[in-house]
């Protein structure tokens, strides 16, 4: 079948099945179902502490991808803009989802150099693009500002964007 026929009939990107060759080499170290091939026979990996959270960013568009990959992306809440970012837990269930769409996303482990913050101390926190979660303890939010924001949200006289859009549309349609 030609490329044009594939595009007209299906249009699914990367759907060819490629099977990995089975090697007869038994020099690998077996960990459960995974065979690991170290660079040297006496290679020892350094001990690492896995992170608890991942920052996942979509790097490719979803048009032309199969429906099951779009479904996984919607489960991860990455089906909106291309620059969307999601924070997910490092659990086996989410790792399976991330593995299914690994060619569409960029996964960055979140590191907390100051330790994991408590819920009361999240004021002034910032997540960098490299996955570092920083908390600036000097930044505090004044309680008067929080009360003023709540009062503004409850005010019925405010001109929010939705009210303005409706009123101006009615005036445009019915000018008299």
C-alpha positions in Angstrom: 0.0 0.0 0.0 1.4 3.4 -0.8 1.9 6.3 1.6 -1.0 8.3 0.0 -3.4 5.4 0.5 -2.3 5.0 4.1 -3.0 8.6 4.8 -6.4 8.6 3.1 -7.5 5.4 4.8 -6.0 5.5 8.2 -3.7 8.4 8.8 -2.2 6.8 12.0 1.3 7.8 12.6 3.9 5.2 13.7 1.7 2.1 13.5 4.1 -0.2 11.9 5.0 -3.2 14.1 8.7 -3.6 14.5 9.8 -6.5 16.6 13.1 -6.4 18.5 15.6 -9.0 17.4 16.1 -11.8 19.9 19.7 -12.1 20.8 21.2 -15.4 22.0 23.8 -13.6 24.2 23.5 -14.7 27.8 26.0 -12.3 29.3 23.2 -10.1 30.8 22.2 -9.9 34.4 18.5 -10.9 34.9 16.3 -8.8 37.3 12.9 -10.3 37.2 11.6 -10.0 33.7 14.3 -7.5 32.6 17.7 -8.5 31.3 20.4 -5.9 32.0 23.6 -5.7 29.9 26.3 -3.8 31.9 29.2 -2.1 30.1 31.8 -4.0 32.1 31.3 -7.4 33.9 32.0 -5.9 37.3 29.9 -2.7 36.8 27.9 -1.6 39.9 25.2 1.1 39.6 25.4 3.9 42.2 22.6 3.9 44.7 19.8 6.3 43.8 16.7 7.6 45.6 13.8 7.7 43.2 11.7 10.8 43.2 8.1 10.9 44.3 6.8 13.2 41.6 7.4 13.7 37.9 6.8 16.8 35.8 5.5 15.7 32.4 5.4 18.0 29.5 4.0 17.3 26.0 6.5 17.9 23.2 4.7 16.6 20.1 1.3 17.3 18.7 -1.5 14.8 18.9 -2.8 15.0 15.3 -2.1 11.8 13.5 -1.6 9.7 16.7 -3.8 6.7 17.4 -6.8 7.1 19.5 -5.4 5.0 22.4 -2.4 7.4 22.7 -4.8 10.4 22.7 -6.8 8.6 25.5 -3.7 8.1 27.6 -2.8 11.8 27.1 -6.2 12.9 28.3 -5.8 10.6 31.4 -2.6 12.5 32.1 -4.4 15.9 31.4 -2.1 16.7 28.5 -4.7 16.9 25.8 -4.8 20.7 25.7 -2.0 23.0 24.5 1.3 21.6 23.5 3.0 23.5 26.3 0.8 22.0 29.1 2.6 20.5 32.1 1.2 17.8 34.4 2.5 16.7 37.8 2.1 12.9 38.3 3.1 10.5 41.1 5.9 8.0 40.5 3.8 4.9 40.8 3.8 1.7 38.6 0.4 2.6 37.2 1.4 6.1 36.0 4.8 4.8 34.8 2.9 2.3 32.5 0.9 5.3 31.1 4.1 7.3 30.6 5.8 4.4 28.9 2.9 4.1 26.4 3.4 7.8 25.2 7.1 8.3 25.9 7.6 9.5 22.3 5.1 12.4 22.9 6.2 13.6 26.3 9.2 14.8 28.3 9.5 13.5 31.8 11.5 15.4 34.4 11.9 14.2 38.0 11.0 16.8 40.6 13.8 17.4 43.1 13.3 19.2 46.4 16.7 20.5 47.6 15.2 22.0 50.8 13.3 18.8 51.6 9.6 18.1 51.0 7.6 21.2 52.2 4.6 20.9 54.5 1.2 22.2 53.3 1.4 25.3 55.5 4.7 26.4 54.0 3.9 26.5 50.3 3.8 30.3 50.1 6.4 31.5 47.7 7.0 28.1 46.0 8.2 27.8 42.4 8.8 24.8 40.1 11.7 25.4 37.7 11.8 24.0 34.2 14.7 21.6 35.3 12.4 20.0 37.9 13.7 21.8 41.0 11.0 22.8 43.5 12.1 25.8 45.4 10.4 27.4 48.4 11.2 31.0 49.3 10.4 31.3 53.0 10.7 35.1 52.9 7.6 35.5 50.7 4.4 35.7 52.7 0.9 36.7 51.7 -0.9 39.3 53.7 -4.2 38.1 55.1 -5.8 41.5 54.1 -5.0 40.7 50.4 -6.6 37.3 50.6 -9.7 38.8 52.2 -9.8 41.5 49.5 -9.6 38.9 46.7 -12.5 36.9 48.3 -14.6 40.0 48.7 -14.0 41.0 45.0 -15.0 37.5 43.8 -18.2 37.7 45.8 -19.1 41.2 44.6 -22.0 41.1 42.2 -21.3 44.5 40.6 -17.9 43.6 39.2 -17.3 43.6 35.5 -15.8 40.2 34.8 -14.9 39.1 31.3 -17.9 36.8 30.9 -20.4 39.6 31.8 -18.7 42.1 29.5 -18.7 39.6 26.7 -22.5 38.9 27.0 -23.5 42.5 27.4 -21.3 43.8 24.5 -22.5 40.9 22.3 -26.2 41.9 23.0 -25.4 45.5 22.2 -23.7 44.5 18.9 -26.6 42.3 17.8 -29.3 44.8 18.9 -27.8 48.3 18.5 -31.1 50.1 19.2 
